[in-house]
């Protein structure tokens, strides 16, 4: 029994000795390596290990000091300014951005914890763009990340634009219809400097009800603009004939398409002005004719009696008061009649 114990102890001592020799040999090999590169002690060896470990941390993508990149628009039309924001660690001292084939952009630091650059995209062609971001910290370590932008300069397609009638009497309502592809998000009709928004009927069809001033006459061009979600626009025109509300005039009072009018229960300024004029003359309303005029006052003398008949061209109080001035003061000039009408209405007829 005693011999077995001694034998077991001997083998344990032998194993420990062999292990120590191997470990010592490894230390000696490391010492030889460190001596070759000028490191003389274990302290320097440990420092080298720590530096190597630190380098690995800085290059670990999960610990990138570029925390986030955001853009005001990831899809845009050429000419749109893109606001780029880069969020970084506080140790970052400089941020640069570059798009292939474009310039390098230097970002500006803010007190809110991010860097920004206002990217101008004039002349960007339709396509995808990669924005490479480089951040440099206080130890001159470089960190990289990227984001993508897409330029889309392709406008929607307008298939057709048309009105429900080819002509109207000035001031009458009409409809405009448009058909466009499903990238269209908004359609606007521009008519003599005023914009009118369409209503969407389904994926491709739109319509709008238009009512212009009766003063808007002759050929009215309707410019239809179809916009997609990022501002690309397609344009197409149609037109409508707006015929003025005036009478045929051939030098006599008699005219076609005229109606004798009076308004016993006036509801607006025009009707009130007609009623006032009716005290002094027989009043007619004329309609679309061949010659442009605002109103016609005709004087008829029957011996010592003088009667007047007035045909109103435009349904406008200014016109009525102008003709009333003729009736009350037949010898007044056109300018004096206009001035009289201006004092009654506080505006000039255009």
Buried (B, 14 or more C-beta within 10 A) or exposed (E): EEEEEEEEEEEEEEEEEEEEEEEEEEEEEEBEEBEEEEBEEEEEBEEEEEEEEEEEEBEEEEEBBBBEBEBEBEBBBBEBEBEBBBBBBEEBEBBBBBBEEEEEBEBEBEEEEBBBBEBEBEEBEEEEBEBBBBBBBEEEBEBEBEBEBBBBBEBBBBEEBBBEEEBBEBBBEBEBBBBBBEBBBBBBBBBEEEEBEBEBEEEBBBBBEBEBBBBBBEEBEBBBBBBBEBBBBBEBEBBBBBBBBBBBBEEEBEBEEBEEBEBEEBEEBBBBBBBBBBEBBBBBBBBBBEEEBBBBBBEEEEEEEEEBBBBBBBBBBBBBBBBBBBBBEEEBEEEBBBBBBBEBBEEEBE
